[in-house]
Amino acid sequence: MNSFKRMVLCVLAVCLTQFHSLAASAQQSKGKILIVLSSQQELPLKGDKSFTTGYYLNELVIPARKFADAGYELVFANPEGNTPAVDQTSLSADYFGGSQQALEEAERYQGTLTGLAHPLKLSDVARQDLSQYKAVFVPGGPAPMIDLMADRDLGTILRDFHRHKRTTVLLCHGPVALLSTLHDAPAYQAALRSDNIAKAKRLASGWTYRGYQMTVFSNEEESIAASNVFHADPLFTPEDGLTIAGGKMSSVSGWAPNVIQDRELITGQNPASDAALADLTLRTLTAH
């Protein structure tokens, strides 16, 4: 090979390297999405029973993969900074269109999410410059009813997102985390758990999302889950918790996909809403 050919090949190699570098930078330039998960697993139920839960695999992986493929950096956080647990009942092909292959691909992708094993603490995130995040996303699974709905640091984060009209996305049971923005969210949770509705209404005064149109895992769906999954009744339902606080609920029957957008807030009703929720989020972020 003569010197001229070597020079041309070197120039091409440098150009290709710069091209790939620029492409990677462009892919990374869309910003960060904060994904908030529970630190807890034991959901208290009526009759002194409990259910071991966590996040639903599809509700995390389907949106997370769409966000990452679109060029967003995923940042994981939860109250304790511990590795969040996946709800074992969600490890089913039923949540992936009946495809065992899709389930296995989701599990493999889950294993590539290095930040998932070592999430940030919400207390640390709350002290950050939150403008670095283009959106915040709370997947479902019943676990947010244990800790996220009463977490003061999450309340600080969500109020900041609300104040600056940044995209706020929650799926299935995840929307109960919006209750963390109440003035005394732990007391509100305790009132719901003790069925003290009058006290809960008083504590809900001035809720950040009062009057917003939204959806959440419906009472109909929760009743089915109580019979077939929990094998006991929940202390309260996510739909009731949000309705009492002033949310304007909208749900569909038959476990069909349902996604609602109102201002900066995007909510999805159930596991079947995973892809539609992610697609609407990406369209919203692109529009902004």
FENGI-V123137 format. One record per backbone hydrogen bond with DSSP energy under -0.5 kcal/mol. CO is the residue of the C=O (numbers start at 1). NH is the residue of the N-H. If there is no record, write none. Layout:
co=CO nh=NH
co=CO nh=NH
This chain:
co=2 nh=6
co=3 nh=7
co=4 nh=8
co=5 nh=9
co=6 nh=10
co=7 nh=11
co=8 nh=12
co=9 nh=13
co=10 nh=14
co=11 nh=15
co=12 nh=16
co=13 nh=17
co=14 nh=18
co=15 nh=19
co=16 nh=20
co=17 nh=21
co=18 nh=22
co=19 nh=23
co=20 nh=24
co=21 nh=25
co=22 nh=26
co=23 nh=27
co=24 nh=28
co=25 nh=29
co=28 nh=31
co=31 nh=73
co=32 nh=134
co=32 nh=135
co=33 nh=35
co=33 nh=75
co=34 nh=36
co=34 nh=137
co=35 nh=77
co=36 nh=139
co=41 nh=43
co=41 nh=53
co=42 nh=44
co=43 nh=51
co=44 nh=235
co=45 nh=48
co=45 nh=49
co=46 nh=49
co=49 nh=45
co=51 nh=43
co=51 nh=53
co=54 nh=143
co=55 nh=87
co=56 nh=60
co=57 nh=60
co=57 nh=61
co=58 nh=62
co=58 nh=63
co=60 nh=64
co=61 nh=65
co=62 nh=66
co=63 nh=67
co=64 nh=68
co=65 nh=69
co=66 nh=70
co=67 nh=72
co=68 nh=71
co=71 nh=30
co=73 nh=33
co=75 nh=35
co=76 nh=120
co=77 nh=37
co=78 nh=122
co=85 nh=55
co=87 nh=90
co=88 nh=91
co=90 nh=92
co=92 nh=95
co=93 nh=96
co=93 nh=98
co=93 nh=99
co=94 nh=97
co=96 nh=99
co=98 nh=100
co=99 nh=103
co=100 nh=104
co=101 nh=105
co=102 nh=106
co=103 nh=107
co=104 nh=108
co=105 nh=109
co=106 nh=110
co=107 nh=111
co=108 nh=112
co=109 nh=112
co=109 nh=113
co=110 nh=113
co=112 nh=114
co=113 nh=116
co=113 nh=117
co=114 nh=117
co=114 nh=118
co=116 nh=84
co=116 nh=119
co=120 nh=78
co=121 nh=124
co=121 nh=125
co=122 nh=126
co=123 nh=127
co=124 nh=127
co=125 nh=128
co=128 nh=130
co=129 nh=132
co=130 nh=133
co=132 nh=32
co=132 nh=134
co=134 nh=167
co=135 nh=34
co=136 nh=169
co=137 nh=36
co=137 nh=139
co=138 nh=171
co=140 nh=56
co=141 nh=144
co=142 nh=145
co=143 nh=146
co=143 nh=147
co=144 nh=149
co=147 nh=150
co=148 nh=151
co=150 nh=152
co=151 nh=155
co=152 nh=156
co=153 nh=157
co=154 nh=158
co=155 nh=159
co=156 nh=160
co=157 nh=161
co=158 nh=162
co=159 nh=163
co=160 nh=164
co=161 nh=166
co=162 nh=165
co=167 nh=136
co=168 nh=266
co=169 nh=138
co=170 nh=268
co=171 nh=174
co=172 nh=217
co=173 nh=176
co=174 nh=177
co=175 nh=178
co=176 nh=179
co=177 nh=180
co=178 nh=181
co=179 nh=182
co=182 nh=185
co=184 nh=188
co=185 nh=189
co=186 nh=190
co=187 nh=191
co=188 nh=192
co=189 nh=193
co=190 nh=194
co=191 nh=196
co=192 nh=195
co=195 nh=197
co=196 nh=200
co=197 nh=201
co=198 nh=202
co=199 nh=203
co=200 nh=204
co=202 nh=205
co=204 nh=207
co=207 nh=210
co=209 nh=212
co=212 nh=248
co=214 nh=250
co=217 nh=239
co=218 nh=222
co=219 nh=223
co=220 nh=224
co=221 nh=225
co=222 nh=226
co=223 nh=227
co=224 nh=228
co=225 nh=229
co=225 nh=230
co=225 nh=231
co=226 nh=231
co=226 nh=232
co=233 nh=46
co=237 nh=241
co=238 nh=242
co=239 nh=243
co=240 nh=244
co=241 nh=245
co=242 nh=246
co=242 nh=247
co=243 nh=246
co=246 nh=211
co=247 nh=249
co=248 nh=214
co=253 nh=256
co=258 nh=269
co=260 nh=267
co=262 nh=265
co=264 nh=168
co=265 nh=262
co=266 nh=170
co=267 nh=260
co=268 nh=172
co=270 nh=273
co=271 nh=274
co=273 nh=277
co=274 nh=278
co=275 nh=279
co=276 nh=280
co=277 nh=281
co=278 nh=282
co=279 nh=283
co=280 nh=284
co=281 nh=285
co=282 nh=286
co=283 nh=287
co=284 nh=288
